[in-house]
Amino acid sequence: MAGAAAAAGAAGGTGSGGGRRTSPDGDLILYNGKIHTMDGQGTVARVIAIRGGFIVYVGDSLSAAQQQFASRPQAVNLQGRMAVPGLIDCHNHIVLMGNRPGHHTPLENARSVADVLSLYAARAAALPKSPNPPVSAHDFITTIGGFSPNQFKEVRLPTLAELDAAAPDHPVYISVGFTGPSATNTLGKKFFENVAPPAGPVPVGADGSIGGAPFLAPGPTGQATLALRHTLTLDDRKRSVRDAMAYAASLGVTTHLDQGALQATGTPADTAASEDNYAMHLPFLAVSAEGDQRDADQETGAAIRLRINYVLWDSDPSIPVATARVQNAFPFFGSDLVRTGAAGEFLADIGHYAGDNPTWMNAALAVAKAGWRAEVHSITPTDFQTEIAGFEAANAQVPITGLRWVVAHVTFITPDYAARLKALGGGVNLTPYPYFGTSSPGGPPYRMLVDSGIPVGLSSDGMQIAPMNPWIHAYYATTGLNALGNQINPGQQLTRQEVLEHFTSANRWFLGGEDEDLLGVLEAGRLGDVVVLSDDYFAVADEDLKNLHSVLTVLGGRVVHTGDINYWA
């Protein structure tokens, strides 16, 4: 952007939000970069300045940026690297990730069993030696969901002997998807085989294998996960929250619209996606509050922005859960760090979630009357039909066209139903979990939906059956290739520019409220969330898209993640 600049506010002051305060509220200048602002005009700047958490200058002049401050702030030389707005994931389950038992270790970037073992060895080296026998989840290195053996060249899980070699002094538990199968090592086997009922004893094979089960059916993996959950403390959960936030920041995802959980039953039928929807946010709130209580010169306790959707889990047409939620919670209520969102991704429990069910319809009407946004979940070849018809039926009684109701996943949606949803003022967010599978066509129909003009959001649906890593999803959306390298989504590819737009500026639509004016674009007056990438997103080869990550993540002017390169001026 030769010679162009955008600036706001006088030197000093309280940021560019018209006197508005925010947290975190850092002062920072980033310069000598290729800063893609995502402002809809293709603007690429060299310098950005953040004061009091808000962007006050975007342009090409370091001296002009410095003039926005009464005293010179910290400055970072980007050394020509590409920077983008902090990414927005409009549909994921980071709160579940933050409640994982053990020292959760994401494996979504591993390409082989050897990679897995290397990650576990590094994790073990950073932790105190575990007691023998292990006594709680705190002793375990775990990976629960967010990966598939299909991404490993061996197309299998590690064995007990391999896990022992990588982490001989720590129990390890690695579990696929919602319900397994799973694997453990010698110390883990000792723990699981001595768990008391109802969670145990857990049957473990001589090779460390732990059997899976059908969805929502009790099985050995359900027993093992439950056994670990039974030992969790609030401090364990807070540590896991910090790990989840740190991992998200390392990917460059700064804002997360969390979609809740399957309501936990406290039995082996629970899955990796099961938690207590009434308590699962408490560790996140505690970590965020601790950051707010620190001195201004210390880092914030939170490394991400959390947006909360509330799952409505009724099976009774009298909808006691939905009624209580709309009476006692408020949409878009909270702070720039943690804010409520809407109802979703379920308006009724798993047995009543289709739009032709009276429990679902009563909940939808309650949400509409309260003026809430709603989001529902479509994964079968037909459920989007009953859900969109249900939206239409609700709209006939209570107008929803201004509320931005959403259907998520929509692997199988057709153009006619997309048009019907668009006519209701609705949108779709796309979660590419088919990347781990082998079905062809795998969907979702990216190209058809973007071309239709309906609001489209890109998201991860991490960390159960899909990676949280947005760069893996960028690879899938632009190539159609699955984890095995096979073409499963022919003719539905997006351009790299479209993918980046739909992880930043376009995803503001799915947040709604004041977030729409604060996030997703780098321009004066918005929050200073910036990500510096490890390589040029537009220049790397397709396969190397999956290797992209953040080398510097900034949240409201505060650095919350750094890579291994020295940028400090």
Solvent accessible surface area in square Angstrom, and as a share of the most:
residue,aa,sasa,rsa
1,M,70,0.31
2,A,107,0.83
3,G,77,0.74
4,A,41,0.32
5,A,64,0.50
6,A,43,0.34
7,A,60,0.46
8,A,30,0.23
9,G,51,0.50
10,A,79,0.62
11,A,53,0.41
12,G,22,0.21
13,G,72,0.69
14,T,45,0.26
15,G,9,0.09
16,S,20,0.13
17,G,23,0.23
18,G,82,0.79
19,G,46,0.44
20,R,75,0.27
21,R,178,0.65
22,T,17,0.10
23,S,44,0.29
24,P,2,0.01
25,D,60,0.31
26,G,6,0.06
27,D,69,0.36
28,L,2,0.01
29,I,1,0.00
30,L,0,0.00
31,Y,41,0.16
32,N,50,0.26
33,G,5,0.04
34,K,84,0.35
35,I,0,0.00
36,H,33,0.15
37,T,2,0.01
38,M,17,0.07
39,D,44,0.23
40,G,71,0.68
41,Q,151,0.67
42,G,64,0.62
43,T,24,0.14
44,V,47,0.27
45,A,0,0.00
46,R,113,0.41
47,V,2,0.01
48,I,0,0.00
49,A,0,0.00
50,I,0,0.00
51,R,11,0.04
52,G,18,0.17
53,G,0,0.00
54,F,0,0.00
55,I,0,0.00
56,V,0,0.00
57,Y,5,0.02
58,V,4,0.02
59,G,0,0.00
60,D,30,0.16
61,S,42,0.27
62,L,60,0.30
63,S,64,0.42
64,A,29,0.22
65,A,0,0.00
66,Q,39,0.17
67,Q,127,0.56
68,Q,23,0.10
69,F,17,0.07
70,A,91,0.70
71,S,87,0.56
72,R,181,0.66
73,P,21,0.13
74,Q,103,0.46
75,A,19,0.15
76,V,0,0.00
77,N,42,0.21
78,L,0,0.00
79,Q,94,0.42
80,G,34,0.33
81,R,62,0.23
82,M,3,0.01
83,A,0,0.00
84,V,0,0.00
85,P,1,0.01
86,G,4,0.04
87,L,1,0.00
88,I,1,0.01
89,D,2,0.01
90,C,0,0.00
91,H,0,0.00
92,N,0,0.00
93,H,17,0.08
94,I,0,0.00
95,V,0,0.00
96,L,2,0.01
97,M,3,0.02
98,G,0,0.00
99,N,3,0.01
100,R,3,0.01
101,P,1,0.01
102,G,0,0.00
103,H,13,0.06
104,H,8,0.04
105,T,12,0.07
106,P,24,0.15
107,L,1,0.00
108,E,6,0.03
109,N,66,0.34
110,A,2,0.02
111,R,87,0.32
112,S,11,0.07
113,V,5,0.03
114,A,64,0.50
115,D,54,0.28
116,V,0,0.00
117,L,36,0.18
118,S,71,0.46
119,L,70,0.35
120,Y,0,0.00
121,A,42,0.33
122,A,67,0.52
123,R,53,0.19
124,A,11,0.09
125,A,92,0.71
126,A,83,0.65
127,L,33,0.17
128,P,111,0.70
129,K,151,0.64
130,S,11,0.07
131,P,64,0.40
132,N,101,0.52
133,P,77,0.49
134,P,7,0.04
135,V,104,0.60
136,S,22,0.14
137,A,0,0.00
138,H,87,0.39
139,D,16,0.09
140,F,0,0.00
141,I,0,0.00
142,T,0,0.00
143,T,0,0.00
144,I,1,0.00
145,G,1,0.01
146,G,0,0.00
147,F,3,0.01
148,S,11,0.07
149,P,26,0.17
150,N,37,0.19
151,Q,19,0.09
152,F,2,0.01
153,K,162,0.69
154,E,61,0.27
155,V,78,0.45
156,R,94,0.34
157,L,27,0.14
158,P,3,0.02
159,T,49,0.28
160,L,27,0.14
161,A,71,0.55
162,E,42,0.19
163,L,0,0.00
164,D,36,0.19
165,A,85,0.66
166,A,15,0.12
167,A,0,0.00
168,P,88,0.55
169,D,57,0.30
170,H,13,0.06
171,P,0,0.00
172,V,0,0.00
173,Y,0,0.00
174,I,0,0.00
175,S,2,0.01
176,V,24,0.14
177,G,9,0.09
178,F,60,0.25
179,T,20,0.12
180,G,17,0.16
181,P,71,0.45
182,S,2,0.01
183,A,4,0.03
184,T,0,0.00
185,N,1,0.00
186,T,64,0.37
187,L,15,0.07
188,G,0,0.00
189,K,45,0.19
190,K,78,0.33
191,F,19,0.08
192,F,0,0.00
193,E,70,0.32
194,N,118,0.61
195,V,25,0.14
196,A,71,0.55
197,P,104,0.65
198,P,95,0.59
199,A,1,0.01
200,G,6,0.06
201,P,82,0.51
202,V,1,0.01
203,P,77,0.49
204,V,17,0.10
205,G,27,0.26
206,A,99,0.77
207,D,79,0.41
208,G,0,0.00
209,S,54,0.35
210,I,2,0.01
211,G,36,0.34
212,G,32,0.31
213,A,24,0.19
214,P,102,0.64
215,F,91,0.38
216,L,71,0.35
217,A,31,0.24
218,P,92,0.58
219,G,9,0.09
220,P,34,0.21
221,T,3,0.02
222,G,9,0.08
223,Q,33,0.15
224,A,0,0.00
225,T,6,0.03
226,L,6,0.03
227,A,4,0.03
228,L,0,0.00
229,R,31,0.11
230,H,110,0.49
231,T,41,0.24
232,L,24,0.12
233,T,74,0.43
234,L,98,0.49
235,D,102,0.53
236,D,11,0.06
237,R,54,0.20
238,K,30,0.13
239,R,47,0.17
240,S,2,0.01
241,V,0,0.00
242,R,93,0.34
243,D,42,0.22
244,A,1,0.01
245,M,5,0.02
246,A,54,0.42
247,Y,35,0.13
248,A,0,0.00
249,A,0,0.00
250,S,25,0.16
251,L,4,0.02
252,G,0,0.00
253,V,2,0.01
254,T,1,0.00
255,T,1,0.01
256,H,0,0.00
257,L,1,0.01
258,D,0,0.00
259,Q,1,0.00
260,G,1,0.01
261,A,5,0.04
262,L,13,0.06
263,Q,41,0.18
264,A,35,0.27
265,T,94,0.54
266,G,42,0.40
267,T,56,0.33
268,P,23,0.14
269,A,26,0.20
270,D,11,0.05
271,T,2,0.01
272,A,5,0.04
273,A,7,0.06
274,S,2,0.01
275,E,14,0.06
276,D,53,0.27
277,N,5,0.03
278,Y,122,0.46
279,A,40,0.31
280,M,3,0.01
281,H,19,0.08
282,L,101,0.50
283,P,3,0.02
284,F,1,0.00
285,L,75,0.38
286,A,30,0.23
287,V,0,0.00
288,S,9,0.06
289,A,42,0.32
290,E,47,0.21
291,G,8,0.08
292,D,88,0.46
293,Q,145,0.65
294,R,105,0.38
295,D,98,0.51
296,A,86,0.67
297,D,131,0.68
298,Q,93,0.41
299,E,88,0.40
300,T,16,0.09
301,G,14,0.13
302,A,2,0.01
303,A,15,0.11
304,I,2,0.01
305,R,0,0.00
306,L,2,0.01
307,R,4,0.01
308,I,9,0.04
309,N,0,0.00
310,Y,26,0.10
311,V,4,0.03
312,L,0,0.00
313,W,51,0.18
314,D,3,0.02
315,S,62,0.40
316,D,70,0.36
317,P,68,0.43
318,S,78,0.50
319,I,17,0.09
320,P,76,0.48
321,V,30,0.17
322,A,0,0.00
323,T,49,0.28
324,A,48,0.37
325,R,38,0.14
326,V,32,0.18
327,Q,126,0.56
328,N,113,0.58
329,A,13,0.10
330,F,127,0.53
331,P,41,0.26
332,F,70,0.29
333,F,132,0.55
334,G,47,0.45
335,S,60,0.39
336,D,7,0.04
337,L,5,0.02
338,V,21,0.12
339,R,6,0.02
340,T,18,0.10
341,G,3,0.03
342,A,1,0.01
343,A,0,0.00
344,G,0,0.00
345,E,7,0.03
346,F,10,0.04
347,L,0,0.00
348,A,0,0.00
349,D,20,0.10
350,I,52,0.26
351,G,59,0.57
352,H,53,0.23
353,Y,36,0.14
354,A,30,0.23
355,G,3,0.03
356,D,108,0.56
357,N,33,0.17
358,P,85,0.54
359,T,2,0.01
360,W,0,0.00
361,M,33,0.15
362,N,54,0.28
363,A,0,0.00
364,A,0,0.00
365,L,23,0.12
366,A,19,0.15
367,V,0,0.00
368,A,5,0.04
369,K,148,0.63
370,A,46,0.36
371,G,38,0.37
372,W,4,0.01
373,R,6,0.02
374,A,0,0.00
375,E,0,0.00
376,V,3,0.01
377,H,22,0.10
378,S,1,0.01
379,I,72,0.37
380,T,48,0.28
381,P,86,0.54
382,T,79,0.46
383,D,11,0.06
384,F,1,0.00
385,Q,62,0.27
386,T,43,0.25
387,E,0,0.00
388,I,0,0.00
389,A,41,0.32
390,G,3,0.03
391,F,0,0.00
392,E,54,0.24
393,A,44,0.34
394,A,0,0.00
395,N,41,0.21
396,A,88,0.68
397,Q,117,0.52
398,V,25,0.14
399,P,102,0.64
400,I,0,0.00
401,T,71,0.41
402,G,70,0.67
403,L,39,0.19
404,R,67,0.24
405,W,2,0.01
406,V,0,0.00
407,V,0,0.00
408,A,0,0.00
409,H,4,0.02
410,V,0,0.00
411,T,14,0.08
412,F,90,0.37
413,I,7,0.03
414,T,52,0.30
415,P,87,0.55
416,D,84,0.44
417,Y,35,0.13
418,A,0,0.00
419,A,59,0.46
420,R,88,0.32
421,L,0,0.00
422,K,91,0.39
423,A,84,0.65
424,L,15,0.08
425,G,27,0.26
426,G,1,0.01
427,G,0,0.00
428,V,0,0.00
429,N,0,0.00
430,L,0,0.00
431,T,0,0.00
432,P,3,0.02
433,Y,44,0.17
434,P,14,0.09
435,Y,9,0.03
436,F,21,0.09
437,G,28,0.27
438,T,90,0.53
439,S,81,0.52
440,S,73,0.47
441,P,104,0.65
442,G,3,0.03
443,G,7,0.07
444,P,0,0.00
445,P,17,0.11
446,Y,2,0.01
447,R,60,0.22
448,M,37,0.16
449,L,0,0.00
450,V,31,0.18
451,D,96,0.50
452,S,42,0.27
453,G,49,0.47
454,I,6,0.03
455,P,40,0.25
456,V,5,0.03
457,G,0,0.00
458,L,6,0.03
459,S,0,0.00
460,S,0,0.00
461,D,12,0.06
462,G,0,0.00
463,M,0,0.00
464,Q,6,0.03
465,I,52,0.26
466,A,0,0.00
467,P,1,0.00
468,M,0,0.00
469,N,2,0.01
470,P,2,0.01
471,W,5,0.02
472,I,5,0.03
473,H,4,0.02
474,A,0,0.00
475,Y,5,0.02
476,Y,0,0.00
477,A,1,0.01
478,T,24,0.14
479,T,16,0.09
480,G,0,0.00
481,L,49,0.25
482,N,2,0.01
483,A,20,0.16
484,L,73,0.36
485,G,43,0.42
486,N,79,0.41
487,Q,82,0.37
488,I,4,0.02
489,N,3,0.01
490,P,78,0.49
491,G,60,0.58
492,Q,43,0.19
493,Q,47,0.21
494,L,7,0.04
495,T,74,0.43
496,R,41,0.15
497,Q,78,0.35
498,E,33,0.15
499,V,2,0.01
500,L,2,0.01
501,E,57,0.26
502,H,23,0.10
503,F,7,0.03
504,T,0,0.00
505,S,20,0.13
506,A,32,0.25
507,N,0,0.00
508,R,55,0.20
509,W,47,0.16
510,F,1,0.00
511,L,6,0.03
512,G,5,0.05
513,G,40,0.39
514,E,75,0.34
515,D,2,0.01
516,E,44,0.20
517,D,100,0.52
518,L,14,0.07
519,L,6,0.03
520,G,6,0.06
521,V,8,0.05
522,L,3,0.02
523,E,64,0.29
524,A,31,0.24
525,G,24,0.23
526,R,25,0.09
527,L,3,0.02
528,G,0,0.00
529,D,8,0.04
530,V,0,0.00
531,V,0,0.00
532,V,0,0.00
533,L,0,0.00
534,S,25,0.16
535,D,74,0.39
536,D,33,0.17
537,Y,1,0.00
538,F,74,0.31
539,A,77,0.59
540,V,18,0.10
541,A,63,0.49
542,D,69,0.36
543,E,82,0.37
544,D,62,0.32
545,L,0,0.00
546,K,21,0.09
547,N,80,0.41
548,L,4,0.02
549,H,83,0.37
550,S,0,0.00
551,V,5,0.03
552,L,1,0.00
553,T,0,0.00
554,V,0,0.00
555,L,0,0.00
556,G,0,0.00
557,G,5,0.05
558,R,37,0.14
559,V,24,0.14
560,V,33,0.19
561,H,41,0.18
562,T,67,0.39
563,G,31,0.30
564,D,138,0.72
565,I,57,0.29
566,N,113,0.58
567,Y,5,0.02
568,W,100,0.35
569,A,95,0.73
